[in-house]
């Protein structure tokens, strides 16, 4: 009880999880009053992590003068190629750990995950915001889908005539929805980004949907509605019900019309608020680790 009290968990938190081992690096999680997931880390883990970062910085500082001499003789085009190569190399060889049920799990031990990392990124950032990976940006005339095996974005199909994406659309990484794909997400904001962009967001709600599968059974395919964590011209929205009713109807029509010429026969079941959206994200996050055999 002394350890639990020392965590200073706010009374407003819901769905609180406390790590059974006292030495777990992630001590507790919970959903705050605004539906955001919050974390409590072990103080020793923070110290060790900061020291490791500092040691790497010292090593880098020692070789920096030699690197600078080499780079002065390289062309800008070569530098760009080297930058993207180094990013791809680090993504493939990253062995950072994840926390699940109080046990640290190496990235190399995870099965059935994306070796190119986009779908295997953390579901939340350190501030508790939900990560959204953009697949099809606002204004796109085609449905772009991230291919986990290839590690690239592929064109799934073109949208019906005169249709384009009203907002950035993508998925929440490290999640597994009932249809077997990462959880779909629609990022409601005025800007348009790019495929592969990672946006920190707050959940506003969820559009509950179902559709026909190949065996003719109905399967859920919910779409989480989020808003970027930074200030947007749409205002400080807290829940999907604060969106204009006309905009909510247009979002429904967009989800239905994009699959109109397919055999999915999609149906809108209704809208739910931020708490349901947060629980949907958390459930699919847990399903991701279950499928990975963790």
C-alpha positions in Angstrom: 0.0 0.0 0.0 2.9 2.4 0.7 4.2 1.9 -2.9 0.7 2.5 -4.3 0.3 5.7 -2.3 3.7 7.0 -3.4 2.4 6.8 -7.0 0.0 9.6 -6.2 -2.6 8.4 -8.6 -5.3 11.1 -9.1 -8.8 10.1 -7.9 -10.2 11.1 -11.3 -8.3 8.4 -13.1 -10.4 5.5 -14.5 -9.3 1.9 -15.5 -6.2 2.2 -13.3 -3.6 -0.5 -13.8 -0.8 -1.0 -11.3 2.3 -3.1 -12.1 2.4 -6.1 -9.7 6.3 -6.2 -9.5 7.6 -3.2 -7.5 10.6 -2.9 -9.9 8.6 -2.7 -13.1 9.7 0.4 -15.2 6.0 1.3 -15.9 4.4 1.4 -12.4 0.8 2.5 -13.3 -1.5 3.6 -16.1 -4.9 5.2 -16.1 -7.4 7.2 -18.1 -7.8 10.8 -16.9 -11.0 12.9 -16.9 -10.4 14.0 -20.5 -10.1 10.4 -21.8 -6.3 10.5 -22.2 -4.1 7.6 -21.1 -1.6 8.7 -18.4 1.5 6.9 -17.1 3.5 6.6 -13.8 7.1 5.4 -14.3 9.6 4.0 -11.8 12.0 6.9 -10.8 15.0 4.6 -11.1 14.1 3.7 -14.7 13.9 7.4 -15.6 17.4 7.9 -14.1 18.9 5.0 -16.0 17.2 6.1 -19.2 18.5 9.6 -18.9 22.0 8.4 -18.1 22.1 6.1 -21.1 21.1 9.0 -23.4 23.8 11.1 -21.9 26.5 8.4 -22.4 25.5 8.0 -26.0 25.8 11.8 -26.4 29.3 11.8 -25.1 30.3 9.0 -27.5 28.8 10.9 -30.4 30.6 14.1 -29.3 34.0 12.3 -29.5 33.6 11.3 -33.1 31.7 14.4 -34.3 34.8 16.3 -35.5 35.8 13.4 -37.8 32.2 13.1 -39.1 32.2 16.9 -39.8 35.4 16.6 -41.9 33.9 13.9 -44.1 30.5 15.5 -44.5 32.1 18.8 -45.7 33.2 17.0 -48.9 29.7 15.5 -49.7 27.1 16.9 -52.0 23.7 17.9 -50.7 22.1 15.1 -52.7 24.4 12.5 -51.1 23.6 13.8 -47.6 19.9 13.4 -48.2 20.4 9.8 -49.3 22.6 9.1 -46.3 20.0 10.6 -44.0 17.1 8.4 -45.2 19.4 5.3 -45.3 20.4 5.9 -41.6 16.8 6.3 -40.6 15.7 3.1 -42.3 18.7 1.2 -40.8 17.9 2.4 -37.2 14.2 1.5 -37.6 15.1 -2.1 -38.7 17.6 -2.6 -35.9 15.8 -0.9 -33.0 15.7 -3.2 -30.0 13.8 -0.8 -27.6 11.6 -2.5 -25.0 7.8 -2.4 -24.5 5.9 -2.8 -21.3 3.1 -5.2 -21.1 1.5 -6.8 -18.0 4.5 -5.7 -15.9 7.2 -7.5 -18.1 9.7 -5.8 -20.4 9.6 -7.3 -23.9 12.3 -6.8 -26.5 11.3 -5.6 -29.9 13.3 -8.6 -31.4 11.2 -11.0 -29.4 7.9 -9.8 -30.8 6.3 -12.0 -33.5 4.0 -11.0 -36.4 4.9 -7.3 -36.1 6.1 -4.8 -38.7 9.8 -4.9 -39.1 9.7 -1.5 -40.7 8.2 -0.1 -37.5 5.4 2.2 -38.6 2.6 -0.1 -37.4 4.8 -1.1 -34.5 5.3 2.4 -33.1 4.1 3.1 -29.6 0.3 3.6 -29.3 0.8 6.6 -26.9 3.5 9.2 -26.4 5.0 10.2 -23.1 2.2 12.8 -22.5 -0.5 10.2 -23.0 -1.6 11.4 -26.4 -2.6 8.8 -29.0 -0.4 8.4 -32.0 -2.0 8.5 -35.5 0.0 7.3 -38.5 -1.3 9.0 -41.6 -2.0 6.8 -44.7 -4.3 8.9 -46.9 -3.9 12.7 -46.3 -6.6 15.2 -46.7 -7.5 15.8 -50.4 -6.2 12.4 -51.5 -8.2 10.9 -54.4 -7.1 7.3 -53.7 -7.2 5.0 -50.6 -3.6 4.5 -49.5 -2.8 1.6 -47.2 0.3 0.8 -45.3 1.6 -2.6 -46.3 3.2 -4.2 -43.2 5.2 -6.8 -45.2 6.6 -4.4 -47.8 7.0 -1.5 -45.4 5.6 1.0 -48.0 2.3 2.7 -48.8 0.3 1.0 -51.5 -2.8 2.2 -53.4 -5.8 0.1 -52.3 -8.3 1.6 -54.7 -9.5 4.9 -56.1 -12.3 6.8 -54.5 -15.6 7.2 -56.2 -16.0 10.1 -58.7 -15.7 13.6 -57.2 -14.7 12.2 -53.7 -11.6 13.0 -51.8 -10.5 12.5 -48.2 -12.0 15.3 -46.0 -9.3 14.9 -43.3 -6.1 12.9 -42.7 -6.9 9.3 -42.4 -4.8 6.5 -41.1 -4.3 4.1 -38.2 -3.3 3.8 -34.5 0.0 1.9 -34.3 0.4 -1.2 -32.2 -3.3 -2.0 -32.3 -5.3 -4.8 -33.9 -8.9 -4.3 -34.8 -11.5 -7.1 -35.3 -10.9 -7.0 -39.0 -7.2 -7.9 -38.4 -5.8 -4.5 -39.4 -4.6 -1.7 -37.1 -7.4 0.5 -35.7 -8.7 3.1 -38.3 -8.5 6.7 -37.3 -9.7 10.0 -38.8 -7.8 13.1 -37.7 -10.1 16.1 -37.7 -8.0 19.2 -38.4 -7.7 21.9 -41.0 -4.2 21.0 -42.3 -3.1 18.2 -44.7 0.0 16.2 -43.9 1.7 13.3 -45.7 1.7 9.5 -45.7 3.8 8.3 -42.8 3.4 11.4 -40.7 3.0 10.6 -37.0 0.5 12.9 -35.2 -0.1 13.1 -31.4 -3.8 13.3 -30.9 -6.7 13.3 -28.4 -9.7 11.0 -28.9 -13.0 12.8 -29.5 -15.2 9.8 -30.2 -15.8 6.7 -32.3 -18.1 6.0 -35.3 -19.2 2.4 -34.7 -19.7 0.5 -38.0 -20.0 -3.0 -39.3 -19.6 -4.6 -42.7 -19.9 -7.9 -44.6 -16.9 -10.2 -44.8 -16.2 -12.9 -47.3 -18.1 -15.5 -45.3 -21.1 -13.0 -45.3 -20.8 -12.6 -41.5 -21.0 -9.0 -40.2 -17.8 -7.7 -38.7 -17.1 -4.5 -36.7 -14.9 -1.9 -38.4 -15.1 1.1 -36.1 -13.4 4.4 -36.9 -11.9 6.5 -34.1 -12.2 10.3 -34.4 -9.3 12.2 -33.0 -8.0 15.8 -33.0 -4.3 16.8 -32.9 -3.0 17.7 -29.5 -1.8 21.1 -30.7 -4.1 24.1 -31.1 -6.2 23.9 -34.2 -8.6 26.4 -35.8 -11.5 24.1 -35.2 -11.1 24.9 -31.5 -10.5 23.1 -28.2 -12.9 20.3 -28.9 -13.4 17.7 -26.1 -15.9 15.2 -27.7 -17.3 14.3 -31.2 -20.7 15.7 -30.2 -19.2 19.2 -30.3 -18.6 18.9 -34.0 -21.3 20.5 -36.2 -24.1 18.1 -36.8 -23.8 18.7 -40.6 -20.1 17.8 -40.4 -20.8 14.5 -38.5 -23.4 13.6 -41.2 -20.8 14.3 -44.0 -18.3 12.1 -42.2 -20.8 9.3 -42.0 -21.6 9.6 -45.7 -17.9 9.6 -46.5 -17.3 6.3 -44.6 -20.3 4.8 -46.4 -19.7 6.1 -49.9 -16.0 5.2 -50.0 -17.1 1.5 -49.9 -20.3 1.9 -51.9 -18.9 0.0 -54.9 -17.5 -2.8 -52.8 -19.3 -5.8 -51.4 -18.8 -4.7 -47.8 -22.3 -3.2 -47.4 -21.1 -1.0 -44.6 -23.6 0.3 -42.0 -23.3 3.1 -39.4 -24.3 1.8 -35.9 -23.9 5.2 -34.1 -21.5 7.6 -32.5 -19.9 7.3 -29.0 -17.8 9.8 -27.0 -14.2 10.0 -26.0 -14.3 7.4 -23.2 -15.6 4.8 -25.6 -12.9 5.9 -28.1 -10.2 5.5 -25.4 -11.5 2.1 -24.4 -11.6 1.0 -28.1 -8.0 2.1 -28.5 -6.9 0.3 -25.3 -8.8 -2.9 -26.3 -7.2 -3.1 -29.7 -3.8 -2.2 -28.2 -4.1 -5.3 -25.9 -5.3 -7.4 -28.9 -2.1 -6.5 -30.7 0.1 -8.0 -28.0 -2.2 -11.1 -27.8 -1.7 -11.7 -31.5 2.0 -11.2 -31.1 2.0 -14.0 -28.6 3.0 -11.8 -25.6 
